[in-house]
Amino acid sequence: MNIKYILLFFFLAVPAFVKAAEVPMSLAGIRLGDDISTAHHCCKLSTDIPLAEERHLNEIHLQSQFVAGIKAGAVAYANCGQKGRIVRIKLKFDDPSRAFFDDLLRRYEKEFGKPKEWRGDPFQSIISWKWSFKDAGKQVNLELTHSKDEDYKMGNFVKLSLRSLYEEEVLCLKRSQENSGTGASSPTPRDMLDYRQLIPR
């Protein structure tokens, strides 16, 4: 009887371990959740700033070609509850072609399966696919993007985010602002707007 229980546990547990191994946590040698100091060797430390629209994060630019094929990039890390932990990795590849994007997409699909969410536009001036992974309380998002829109950054990009940590930091900042009475400002009421200043002439 004991052997049966052991075998049952084994067959139930194996898929969970396999699933955990499939969750991507690192990109170009940088690992989500690690302290930002582990990536200092490839960062431009003088560019470290808090993000204007994401005040719970700081971001540092990456050195060009710290890994062959990478033109530029940035690493965002937490600055509230879990200070220093890496939340997001964004990379721009040095090959901006659609052919390179298609090659990457095939390789990503082979590794992670078909993406679950389309993030591009109907005219395909921006082609973007998103994968989402969940395991052991962690949520990780992966996005691969090709852009030929001049109003957007042009080229091929990848973004890997530890979404669960991102959301924890959002809540941490919100609690901090509530405690200090410095919450986010509300939009200007429309009856107080001078639309003459808001419409091109």
Residue, then its C-alpha position, 0 to 999 in steps of 0.5 A: m500500500n505504501i509503495k502505491y502511495i509513493l508511486l502516485f506521488f511520483f506521477l503527480a509530482v513529475p508534471a509540476f517539476v517539469k512545469a516549473a522548469e519551463v518557466p523562463m527566469s533569465l535572459a542574456g545571463i540576467r535573472l529575474g528576482d536576483d539582486i541588481s548587483t548581479a547585473h552590474h557587470c553589464c550595466k551603465l551604472s550612471t544611468d540608474i534612475p527611478l521611472a517617472e510612470e512606475r515610481h516603484l521601479n528603478e531602471i538601468h541601461l545595459q551596455s551595448q553588445f554585452v552579449a553578442g547580438i544585443k544592441a541595447g537594453a535596460v533592467a528594472y528593479a524594485n525600490c519599495g518592499q523588495k529593494g534591489r530585486i530584478v523585476r524586468i529585463k528589456l533587450k533590443f537586438d542588433d538585427p532589426s529585420r523581419a526575417f530575424f524576428d520570424d527566426l526568433l519566434r520559431r525558436y521561442e515557440k519551440e521552447f515555450g509553445k504557441p503564444k497566448e496573446w497577440r499584442g500588435d496592431p491590425f496593420q502589423s506595423i507592430i507585431s508582438w506576441k506574449w506568453s504568460f507562465k505561472d508556477a509556485g506563486k510566481q507569474v512571468n510574462l514574456e513578450l517578443t516584438h517586431s516594429k517598423d512604426e517610426d513613432y515607436k521604437m523600430g527593430n526587434f525586442v524582447k521583454l521578460s517580466l516577473r509580474s508577480l513581484y511587479e504587482e507586489e511593488v505596486l501595492c507597496l508604493k500605494r501603501s507608502q503613499e497612503n501612509s504619507g498622504t502623497g498619493a497619485s494626483s487626479p486628472t484635471p477636471r475638464d471644466m478647468l481645461d483650456y482646450r485652446q492650449l491642447i489642440p494644435r493650431 
